[in-house]
Structure formats: structure tokens, C-alpha cells
Amino acid sequence: MYKNFFKRLIDCMLALIALLCIGWVLIIIAIWLHFANKGAGAFFFQARPGKGGKIFKVIKFKTMTDECDENGKLLPDVARLTKVGQFVRSTSIDELPQLWNVFVGDMSLVGPRPLLVDYLSLYSPEQARRHEVRPGISGWAQCHGRNSISWAEKFKLDVWYVDHCSLRTDLQVIFITIKKVLMRSDISQEGCATMPKFDGTN
């Protein structure tokens, strides 16, 4: 009952309350990022697969510039990540616009993180089970390593959540997520500004 009805109801109510309470903060951060990103904009929109593999546009605060090299190719992530963006990312503030995705039903507060559409063809049948539930702003994998663990480990944790989704599990995820955000732990893998791309093997 919780997984199929109450979870969505709770998501919608909490997302609306959060948006009404911190909307002014999001506006200030958006203005701050607009200038820090050298005119590249404050928001990042990207197609991601949701429940059942349905594609939607995820919304995040943009933490990098659009600077390119002499050949017109984007510079590496670590070179484009601004100091402001690094702060926004390390505090997970960049995820807050996804409250809108939760409110409209694309996402949940808790669930497997929505990944790139390019990864869909790379999943094993077991890994693809992560799409049996709505993706979340935070999830079981984020509570147990986040970007510091391998893709294989992350997918195992995602599938575990699909099989054990409950109010108790979601509350546990929210509590651990808040703790990790305050400690700014597991933000990235060693030597990487962001999580390395999944290639079907790592």
C-alpha cells in the first residue's frame, strides 16, 4: 500500500511544502550561479529515464561553466567546476530544484538516482530493475557510498531498495542523507570532480 499509493502522496505534499518554504532561497542561489557560471545559466536540464524507463527532464542547479578549448570542445569537468559550483555540489544544494520533479510526479524524494539515457542499453536485466520505482533525489546507494563506490555496487544497492521500499526505509534514507550532506562525505571518487561515466563494466 505504501509503495503504490502513500509514497506518492507523501512525496507530493512534502515537495510542495518545501518549495513554498525555500523558494526564495532557490531564487537567490540561481542569481548567484548565473554570474558564477559566466553567463552559462543557473539551471541544468537533461533527459533521464524514470519509472518504467519513461524519459523526463531532470532539473538541477548548474555548477559548471560552458568553457571550451581551442577546438571548441568542452573543458574537463574539473576545469569547468567553479568555486561556487563546488560549494553548491558539496552541500547537495544542486539537487534542490528536483523538488519540482517530485511534485509533478517524475521523481520521488527517495529512490535510485536518475542516470543518463545512454546507460539504458548497458544495464543487465537485474540492474534495469532500478526503473521499477520512481527515481529519487536521494536513495539507498547515496546513503551507502554515493559517488565513492563502484557502479556495480551502486546498482546492487538500487535493486535492494526496489525490493525493500517502505516508509521505514525511506525515513532511514532521509536521515542518513541529511547526516552525509552536513558532513559533505562521499561527494566524488578519488581524482574525479564527478562520478566517472558507466561503460557497462565499471
The 8 nearest C-alpha neighbors of each residue, nearest first, counted from 0:
[[1, 3, 2, 4, 5, 6, 165, 166],
 [2, 0, 5, 6, 4, 3, 165, 166],
 [1, 3, 6, 0, 4, 165, 164, 5],
 [2, 4, 0, 1, 5, 6, 7, 132],
 [5, 3, 1, 6, 7, 0, 2, 8],
 [4, 6, 1, 8, 7, 9, 2, 3],
 [5, 7, 9, 1, 2, 8, 4, 10],
 [8, 6, 10, 5, 9, 4, 11, 107],
 [9, 7, 5, 11, 10, 6, 12, 4],
 [8, 10, 12, 6, 7, 11, 5, 13],
 [11, 9, 7, 13, 8, 12, 14, 108],
 [10, 12, 102, 14, 8, 9, 13, 15],
 [11, 13, 9, 15, 14, 10, 16, 8],
 [12, 14, 16, 10, 15, 11, 9, 17],
 [13, 15, 17, 11, 98, 16, 102, 12],
 [16, 14, 18, 12, 17, 13, 11, 19],
 [15, 17, 13, 19, 14, 18, 20, 12],
 [16, 18, 20, 14, 15, 19, 21, 13],
 [19, 17, 22, 15, 21, 20, 16, 14],
 [18, 20, 16, 17, 22, 21, 15, 23],
 [19, 21, 17, 18, 22, 16, 23, 15],
 [22, 20, 24, 23, 18, 19, 17, 25],
 [21, 23, 25, 18, 24, 19, 20, 26],
 [22, 24, 26, 21, 25, 27, 20, 19],
 [25, 23, 21, 27, 26, 22, 28, 29],
 [24, 26, 28, 22, 23, 27, 29, 21],
 [25, 27, 29, 23, 24, 28, 30, 22],
 [26, 28, 24, 30, 29, 25, 31, 23],
 [29, 27, 31, 25, 30, 26, 32, 24],
 [28, 30, 26, 41, 32, 27, 31, 25],
 [31, 29, 33, 27, 28, 32, 26, 34],
 [32, 30, 28, 29, 33, 34, 27, 35],
 [33, 31, 35, 41, 29, 34, 30, 36],
 [34, 32, 41, 40, 30, 36, 31, 35],
 [33, 35, 37, 32, 36, 31, 38, 30],
 [36, 34, 32, 37, 33, 31, 83, 81],
 [37, 35, 64, 39, 34, 33, 38, 32],
 [38, 36, 34, 35, 39, 64, 33, 40],
 [37, 39, 40, 36, 33, 34, 35, 64],
 [40, 38, 36, 37, 64, 65, 33, 41],
 [41, 39, 33, 38, 42, 36, 61, 32],
 [40, 42, 33, 61, 29, 32, 60, 43],
 [43, 41, 60, 61, 59, 40, 44, 58],
 [42, 44, 61, 59, 60, 58, 45, 41],
 [45, 43, 58, 57, 56, 42, 59, 46],
 [44, 46, 56, 57, 47, 43, 58, 55],
 [45, 47, 56, 55, 54, 57, 116, 48],
 [46, 48, 116, 54, 115, 55, 113, 114],
 [49, 47, 54, 52, 53, 116, 113, 55],
 [48, 50, 53, 52, 133, 134, 54, 51],
 [49, 51, 133, 130, 132, 52, 131, 53],
 [50, 52, 130, 53, 131, 49, 132, 48],
 [51, 53, 48, 49, 50, 130, 54, 119],
 [54, 52, 49, 48, 51, 50, 55, 47],
 [53, 55, 48, 47, 49, 46, 52, 56],
 [56, 54, 46, 47, 48, 57, 53, 49],
 [57, 55, 46, 45, 44, 47, 58, 54],
 [56, 58, 45, 44, 46, 55, 47, 59],
 [59, 57, 44, 97, 96, 43, 56, 42],
 [60, 58, 43, 96, 94, 93, 42, 61],
 [59, 61, 93, 42, 41, 43, 62, 96],
 [60, 62, 42, 43, 41, 63, 59, 40],
 [61, 63, 84, 80, 60, 81, 85, 88],
 [64, 62, 80, 79, 61, 81, 36, 84],
 [63, 65, 36, 79, 66, 39, 37, 80],
 [66, 64, 39, 67, 73, 63, 79, 36],
 [65, 67, 64, 73, 74, 79, 68, 72],
 [68, 66, 73, 72, 74, 71, 65, 69],
 [67, 69, 71, 70, 72, 74, 73, 66],
 [68, 70, 71, 67, 72, 73, 74, 66],
 [71, 69, 68, 72, 67, 73, 74, 66],
 [70, 72, 67, 68, 69, 73, 66, 74],
 [73, 71, 67, 68, 70, 74, 69, 66],
 [74, 72, 67, 66, 68, 75, 71, 65],
 [73, 75, 67, 68, 66, 78, 72, 79],
 [76, 74, 78, 77, 73, 79, 80, 67],
 [77, 75, 79, 78, 80, 192, 74, 63],
 [76, 78, 192, 80, 75, 79, 191, 193],
 [79, 77, 75, 76, 80, 74, 81, 63],
 [80, 78, 63, 76, 64, 77, 81, 74],
 [79, 81, 63, 77, 78, 84, 76, 62],
 [82, 80, 84, 83, 63, 85, 79, 62],
 [83, 81, 85, 84, 86, 80, 35, 87],
 [82, 84, 86, 81, 85, 87, 35, 32],
 [85, 83, 62, 81, 87, 82, 86, 80],
 [84, 86, 82, 88, 83, 87, 89, 81],
 [85, 87, 89, 83, 84, 88, 90, 82],
 [86, 88, 84, 92, 90, 85, 93, 89],
 [87, 89, 91, 85, 86, 90, 93, 84],
 [90, 88, 86, 91, 87, 183, 85, 186],
 [89, 91, 92, 87, 88, 180, 86, 183],
 [92, 90, 88, 93, 89, 94, 87, 180],
 [91, 93, 87, 94, 90, 95, 88, 60],
 [92, 94, 60, 91, 59, 88, 87, 95],
 [95, 93, 92, 59, 91, 97, 96, 136],
 [94, 96, 97, 92, 93, 98, 59, 91],
 [97, 95, 98, 59, 58, 94, 99, 60],
 [98, 96, 100, 99, 95, 58, 94, 59],
 [97, 99, 101, 96, 100, 14, 95, 102],
 [98, 100, 102, 97, 101, 96, 103, 14],
 [101, 99, 97, 105, 98, 103, 106, 102],
 [102, 100, 106, 98, 107, 104, 99, 103],
 [101, 103, 11, 99, 14, 104, 100, 98],
 [104, 102, 100, 101, 105, 99, 11, 106],
 [105, 103, 101, 106, 102, 100, 107, 11],
 [106, 104, 100, 101, 103, 49, 55, 133],
 [107, 105, 101, 134, 133, 100, 135, 104],
 [108, 106, 135, 101, 109, 133, 134, 10],
 [107, 109, 135, 136, 10, 137, 101, 110],
 [110, 108, 135, 138, 137, 107, 136, 169],
 [109, 111, 135, 138, 134, 133, 137, 107],
 [112, 110, 134, 138, 157, 135, 129, 113],
 [111, 113, 134, 135, 114, 110, 136, 137],
 [114, 112, 134, 47, 48, 111, 49, 135],
 [115, 113, 47, 112, 116, 48, 118, 117],
 [116, 114, 117, 47, 118, 113, 48, 46],
 [115, 117, 118, 47, 119, 48, 114, 46],
 [118, 116, 115, 119, 120, 121, 114, 47],
 [117, 119, 121, 116, 120, 115, 122, 197],
 [120, 118, 121, 117, 116, 122, 127, 115],
 [119, 121, 118, 122, 117, 123, 116, 199],
 [122, 120, 199, 118, 119, 123, 198, 117],
 [123, 121, 126, 127, 120, 119, 124, 118],
 [122, 124, 126, 125, 127, 121, 120, 199],
 [125, 123, 127, 126, 122, 128, 121, 129],
 [124, 126, 123, 127, 128, 158, 122, 129],
 [125, 127, 123, 128, 122, 124, 154, 129],
 [128, 126, 124, 129, 125, 122, 130, 123],
 [129, 127, 130, 126, 131, 125, 158, 124],
 [128, 130, 127, 158, 131, 157, 126, 111],
 [131, 129, 50, 128, 51, 132, 52, 127],
 [130, 132, 128, 129, 50, 51, 161, 133],
 [133, 131, 50, 130, 134, 161, 129, 110],
 [132, 134, 50, 106, 107, 49, 110, 135],
 [135, 133, 110, 111, 106, 112, 113, 49],
 [134, 136, 110, 109, 107, 108, 137, 112],
 [135, 137, 108, 109, 112, 107, 94, 97],
 [138, 136, 135, 109, 141, 110, 108, 112],
 [137, 139, 110, 109, 111, 141, 140, 135],
 [138, 140, 142, 141, 172, 156, 160, 157],
 [141, 139, 143, 156, 142, 153, 138, 145],
 [142, 140, 145, 138, 139, 143, 144, 137],
 [143, 141, 139, 140, 175, 176, 144, 145],
 [144, 142, 140, 141, 145, 139, 156, 148],
 [143, 145, 147, 148, 141, 185, 142, 146],
 [144, 146, 141, 185, 147, 140, 143, 142],
 [147, 145, 187, 194, 148, 186, 185, 188],
 [146, 148, 188, 185, 144, 187, 145, 149],
 [149, 147, 144, 146, 152, 145, 153, 150],
 [150, 148, 152, 151, 153, 201, 147, 146],
 [149, 151, 153, 152, 201, 154, 148, 197],
 [152, 150, 154, 149, 153, 155, 201, 200],
 [153, 151, 155, 149, 150, 154, 156, 148],
 [152, 154, 150, 156, 140, 151, 155, 149],
 [155, 153, 157, 151, 156, 152, 126, 150],
 [156, 154, 152, 158, 157, 153, 159, 151],
 [155, 157, 159, 153, 140, 154, 158, 139],
 [158, 156, 154, 160, 111, 159, 155, 129],
 [157, 159, 161, 160, 155, 129, 156, 128],
 [160, 158, 156, 162, 157, 161, 155, 163],
 [159, 161, 163, 157, 158, 162, 164, 139],
 [162, 160, 158, 159, 164, 163, 157, 129],
 [161, 163, 159, 160, 164, 158, 157, 165],
 [162, 164, 160, 161, 159, 165, 168, 158],
 [163, 165, 160, 161, 162, 168, 2, 166],
 [166, 164, 168, 167, 169, 163, 2, 1],
 [167, 165, 169, 168, 170, 1, 164, 6],
 [166, 168, 170, 165, 169, 171, 164, 172],
 [169, 167, 171, 165, 166, 170, 172, 164],
 [170, 168, 172, 166, 171, 167, 109, 165],
 [171, 169, 173, 167, 172, 168, 166, 174],
 [170, 172, 168, 174, 169, 173, 175, 167],
 [173, 171, 169, 175, 170, 174, 176, 139],
 [172, 174, 176, 170, 171, 175, 177, 169],
 [173, 175, 171, 177, 176, 172, 170, 178],
 [176, 174, 178, 172, 177, 173, 142, 179],
 [177, 175, 173, 179, 178, 174, 172, 142],
 [178, 176, 180, 174, 175, 179, 181, 173],
 [177, 179, 175, 181, 176, 180, 182, 174],
 [180, 178, 182, 176, 181, 184, 177, 183],
 [179, 181, 183, 177, 182, 178, 90, 176],
 [180, 182, 178, 179, 183, 177, 90, 184],
 [181, 183, 179, 180, 184, 178, 177, 90],
 [184, 182, 180, 181, 179, 89, 90, 186],
 [183, 185, 182, 179, 186, 180, 181, 89],
 [186, 184, 147, 145, 187, 146, 144, 183],
 [187, 185, 184, 146, 89, 183, 145, 147],
 [188, 186, 146, 193, 147, 185, 194, 192],
 [187, 189, 147, 191, 146, 190, 194, 193],
 [188, 190, 191, 187, 147, 192, 194, 193],
 [189, 191, 188, 192, 187, 193, 77, 194],
 [190, 192, 193, 188, 189, 187, 194, 195],
 [193, 191, 77, 187, 76, 190, 194, 188],
 [194, 192, 191, 187, 195, 188, 76, 146],
 [193, 195, 146, 187, 188, 196, 191, 192],
 [196, 194, 193, 197, 191, 188, 192, 146],
 [197, 195, 198, 194, 201, 193, 150, 118],
 [196, 198, 199, 201, 195, 150, 118, 200],
 [199, 197, 200, 196, 201, 121, 118, 195],
 [198, 200, 121, 197, 201, 122, 118, 123],
 [199, 201, 198, 197, 151, 150, 121, 122],
 [200, 150, 197, 199, 198, 149, 151, 196]]
